[in-house]
Amino acid sequence: MATPRRHRGPGAVAATTQPGTALPPFPTPAPGAGAAPVASGPRLVLGGRTIPVVLPNRRDPRLKLSAIIIALQVLGQTVLDFKVSIAQILITIGTCALVDMAVTLKRQGILAWPASALLTGNSIAFILRTNGTDHGDWWSLNGIEWFIGAALVSLLVKYLVRPGGRHRFNPSNVGIVWALLVIGPVHVFPQYLWWGPLDAPVIAALLVIVVGAVWILREVHMLAMAAAFLVPFCAVVAIFAAAGNSFVAIWSEAPISGFDYWLKICTSPELLVFVFFMMSDPGTAAKSPRGRVIYGVLTAVAAAALVAVQPTEYGIKVAILASLTLVCAIVPLIESIARRTSGRTQTSDDASAAASPPPRPALVRRPLRPAMIAVALIALTAVVGTAALADNEDLVYIEQGLTGPRNAQ
């Protein structure tokens, strides 16, 4: 999900000289090659080594997003009948946090509050489900290996696939898509598009999502991006509904078609969570205002194209998620297009620069490197794997509940 930029703030605690306890603030840069300087803050002494500590800052927008997702998780555990256990949620979050803290400590020599990793783990546990887990199994570890696997893939891609020194994909998105395509519907499935009839629990969840979206997206300047996705996507899905498209879902005895097809997809809380809190990650979305609009439109087009051929809810949900994987892979190209079409007023220097041939997009002018090859393979695998779900007859049987308790959702 979205991981707005962290704002580090100074912190202070009482002085001590005991190993393993916090020391007063000090303006010392983090050790290690390439480490960024660390602002004044507490520090730890462990085994004779002084380690700067970066604590959470109450102005960090990621704390707002965490509050929204936690509120939805609480509703899911209490009144929305989410089929995920508290143990699955906590272990997934803990796995991401521990790995992130270990990598940061190794690379930068600091002990940092893992704000982004906590959101990654929470996002995975919010969307991913394991077959056979029932609502109310509070401490079930059923399929916990799949949650841990998705968490590890998310962080491996984040830290190892870094063309230009920055991660390209939304971590939780790529981890969930991997789990749904590679582990597959025999073991896992995504949270349902339909959360239940429009009564008090669902209305409460929608209010949390919409109010939270305004709260978060205004701060990270992503409201236009969200509209750029929702308007064309919902329009195209309306055309699909009018053309007779339908899908089967475990929660419906009959196939979903007609107006209900549009309603169940385009007003789904899951779709809104995807757009408002996953696509809006400033670390992986386009940066410029125009680029963000293009990014939203292209994701909508990709999602609609992948949704068009899916006969199951599972396939539709994977299609929506995989569209972001694809578009994140080409964000540098999107930014290049945004710059070329911005039409901003040129200064004399700009005009002279315009006389020379425009630079080619980063994806074109740079030679292929392992990280770029990995980006291309991840995006291609997501698209091809999602398209293949359309012909998966076993998936149709699973969604119809005809495969027995082993695959029960």
Phi, psi and omega in degrees: 000183184296139176230082182303158186297143180276139174249110183280138179235153179290151176223155181217142177223171181294147183288146176203157179241008181279136177301142177083005178243165185282145178245167181296163180300149176207142183272068181247131178292150178295137179288166177105150182296131175077003182288140179280150177300146180254131179292168179306139181180179180290168178214158176244151171244114181235116179059036180083000180256131178269124184238117174298145181241127177254113183267162177295146179250129184295346176272357182292120180300337180294336175293324176296315181296320177300319180298321180294312182293321178297319177300318178292322177297319179297315176299320180296322181282336187256312188233349183257359174060040176296137181268063178215140183268160176298323179296318178298319179296309185294320181291322178296314178297315181297321178299311179298318182296314182295316180296316181297317180295321180294317180294317180296318179296319180292316187277321187247349179072023179234155174255102188250144173299121188277064186301313181293319181294323177298319177293322178300310180297319180295323179294317178300312181291339179283329186254321186280141177226152177247135181300134179098353176272125180255153174298133182100350174278069193305322187244024179293137174254020179303122178066023183298334179298331180286324175296314180296319178299315179297321179296316181292320177298317179305312184282329176297316178295320180298318187266340183253331180259089188225069176297132183073012178084008180229146178287143187264324188258149169295120189302310182295325180299311183290327178292319179292316179299318177302313182298316184290329181271321186270312177289314169087172189290349175293331185244328186225164174202161178275156174307140185300148172296322183263123182262002180126174179299158185282072176247194188304313181298316181291321177299319178298318179296318179296322177296318177299317182294311185290313179296319178297324179296314178297318180300317184273311190292329176296323182290322181262008175059051183239008181297319179295323178298316180299317178295323180295335174276308191294320184296304180292324181297312181294327178293316181291321178296327175297322177295318178300317181297317179294331180279355176100012176298151178208166174212156177257148180215148183298334184270004180228130179291325181252155175302147179272121183213176178063215181299328180296329176300312179294316185297314184291332179273308192279341175251013180294133173302329179295320177296318181295319176299319178300312184288313188282327190239354176247309178298333188275012178297112182297337181288337183237344177284167174298152187265321184279154179304314179294319179299323180292325177294314178300317178302316178294316181295314181296323177294321177297317180296315180296317180297315181296319180297320180284327179291326189307326187259003186271126179264004183230156175297321178304312180297321180295317181294318178296322180300316180296314181294318183293333178299324179289321176303316180296311186288326176301328181295336184246020180303319177301323177294321177300316179295323177296317178296319180298319179294320182292332185253010186291327178067021182289156180295130182267139169280177179299322178295319178298320183295318179293324178293326181291338180292332178275159180302137180295147179296145177286155178303153182303325182293338184263315189282339180271141176293154180295129178239165181307320181295320179291323176297318178297319178301312181297318181294319179297314181294316180296317179298320179299316182289312182295317179297320179292316179300325181293336179297335182297334182254014182272099182292327178299324179296322177297317178297320178298315180293335177273358179072031186254012185249009176088176186293339182300326182253018185298130174271000000 
